[in-house]
Amino acid sequence: METMRSRRNLCGQVVHDLGCQILAGKVKPGDPLPQEAVLCDKMGVSRTVIREAIKSLAAKGLVDSRAKRGTIVLPNRSWNYLDPEVLDWQSQADTSDSQLFFLTEFRQAIEPAAAALAAERATEEQLESIRDAFERMEQHTDSVEEFLQADLEFHSEILHAAGNLFFSPVANVIHVSLASSLRVTNRQASDNRTSIPPHRKVLDAISDRDPEGAREAMRSLLDDAEARIKKATKAASK
């Protein structure tokens, strides 16, 4: 059992290292990964670990492995950006804040619709979960990390309350986007406090079973977040 656990740990490390290299562009789409023997020697692991790692990368859409041809990095349009690890590697590789803006655009396309659906479909239990997350946001405006966790839960609960199973995987994207966004825009307690009123409008519209009101409130919240991101990144670049 210990050997199996160790192999899983080694495989995870190899997946992480190779994934980071691919997302950082150190191995470009169309290029081959080094041969198994080279990877074994370079990373100090067995062929079994390398093969398991390659299978994991292939499942994420990063590579294609075939006999006699080797393992080739696929075009980035094949990469599964909804995968939490791929998102994490991309965030580590991104030095221009482009991912943050792309993720914000994605949220602007998805979350207003989710809020409208939540206003129509949320159960009383789900509404209570959204309210609870909001109340914890209010309680923890003085703590960046605790506010972040409550804010993440607020948005995730709305996605789940939409009543559409295809929204659930999107929670991974929202989690990374919101975490990155708040670390840029909410660096002080006063920043957290200004976030409360627009979130309250979203909560009130969903609680009132007002789909269009919820859609517009969420759209306004995200437009405000985009403006704050642009302001913060511009200030940081000076």
N, C-alpha and C positions, 0 to 999 in steps of 0.2 A: 504493500500500500504506500509506503514511504517513497519507493522508487517511482511509482506512478504519479504521486503528488509532485515530486521533484521534476519529473519530465514535463508535467503540465506547467509548472512555474517557468522552466527553461523555455518551453514553447511560447508562452506568453511574452517573455522578454524578447525572443527572436522576432515574433510578430510585431511587437512594438517598435523595435529598432528598424526593421525593414520597412514597416509602414511609415515611420517618420521620414526615412530616407526618400521614399517614393513621393510622399506629399510635399517634401521640401524641394523636390526636383533634382535630387542628387542622382536618381535613376529615372530617366525620362520615359514617357510613353513611347512604346516601340522598341525600347532598349531591353536587352536580356538581363536578368539577375545573374550574378556569378554562379558557376556550376556548384552542385551540391558539395563536392569535395572542398572547394574553395571556401564556401560558407561554413562548413564544419570546422575547418582550420581557423578561419577568422573569428568565429563566434565561440569556439571551444565546446561544441555540442555534437551529438551523434547525428547520423543521417536520418534516423527516425524522427528526431526533434525537428530537423529542417523540413522534412516532408510534411509533418503535421502543420508546421508554420505556413508553408506554401499553400496547403489546403485551406487554411483559415483566411489567408490573404485573397485567395481565389473566391471564397465565399463572399467576401466583401467587394468583389468586382475589381480588385486592383491588378490582378495578374491572371494570365492564362498559361497553364503548364501542359505541355504535350511531350510525348516520348520522341526522342531524337532531335527535337527542336529546342527543348529547354523551357525556361519560364520567362515570359515576356510581360512587361508592364503594359497594361491596357490603357486606352485613351481615357482621360478623366471623366468623360461623359458616361463611362461604364461604372465609375466608382459609386459606392453606396454611401452617399453623404448623410443618410438618415441613421447610419450605424454610429453609435456613441464613440467608438474608438476612432473611426475615420474623422468624425467631427473634431475630436480632441487633437489628433495629429495635424489636421488642417489649421486649427487655432494656434498650435505651436509653430507652424511653418509660416503663418501669415504675419508679415511685418509691416503691411501697408493699411491695415484695418479694413481691407476690402471684404474679408469674410463677414465682419460685423455688419457691414452695410447690406451684403447679400442676405444674411440671416434676418435682418430687420425687414427687408423687402418681402421675404418669405412669410414672416409673421403678419405683415400688413395684408397679404393675400389670404391668409388662413384664419387668423384669430377673429376678425370681425364676423365672419360667417359662423364660426364656432360659437361666439357669444350669442348671435341671433338664434341659433338652434338650441342653445342651452336655455334661453328664455322660454322657448316653446316646450322643451322636453325634460328639463331637469326634474328629478324627483325631489321630494322634500329633504331627503337625506343628503342629496348632492348639493342642494341649495345651502344646507347647514354647513357643509364642508367648505363651500366657497366663502360663506360668512365668517367661519372660524379662521380661515387663512387671512381674510381681510382684517379681522380684529387683532390677530397677532402682528400684522404689519403695523397697525396703529400702536400697539404696545411696545414695539421694538424699533421705533424710529431712531433711537440713539445707538443702535448696534448695526453696523453694516452687514455682518454675516447673518445675524438672526432675521433682519429685515429681508435680506436676499432670500433666505430659505422660505419665509412666509410668502413673499412675492412669487417665487417659483411655484409654490403650491397653489396659490390663487389662480394662476394661469393654467396650470395643469388640470386642476379640478374643473375649470370651465371647458377645457377640451374634452374631458371624460364625460361631462354633463351634456355635451352636444348629442350624445346617443348614437354616434357613428363610430364603429370600431376602427375605421381607417384614420381617424384623428388621433388615436392613441400613440402610434409610433412617432407622430409629429411632436409629442411631448419631449422626446429626446432633443430635437432641434431647438425647441423653445427653451429648454433647460440651458443648453450651451449658449444660445443667443442672449437670453436674459442675464445669465451670470456674467457674460462678457460685457454686456451693455451697462449693467449696474456698476460694475467695477470701473467703468469709464465715467459714468454720469453721476453716480451716488457715492462720492468719496467722503462726504460730510453728512452729519445728521440732518442739517437743514435741507439737503437734497432729498433725503428720505421723506421729510415732512411735506415737501411740495408734490410728492408722488401720490399722496393720500387722496386728495379730492377727485382726480380723474379715475382712480380705481373705485372710489365710492359710487361714481356715476354709473360705472359698468355694473357694479353689484346691485344698485337700486333698479336699473332697467331690467336686469335678469330676474330679480325678485318680483318686480311688477308684471312679469310675463309680457314684456314689451320688446319683441324681436328687433324692430327697426331702431328703437332707442338704444338697445344693447349693441347693435351693429355700429351705430354712429359713435357711441361712447367709447367703444374699443378702438375704432378707427382714429378718433381724436387722441386717445391715450398713446397709441403707437406713433402717430404723426408728431406728437410732442416729444416722445422718446427719440425719434429720428433727429429732430431739431437739436435736442440736447447732446446727442452723440456727435453731430457735426460741429457744434460749438466746442465741445470738450476736446475732440481730436484736433481741431484747428488751433486751440490754445496750447495743446501739448506739443504741436509741431513748431511753435515759435521759439 
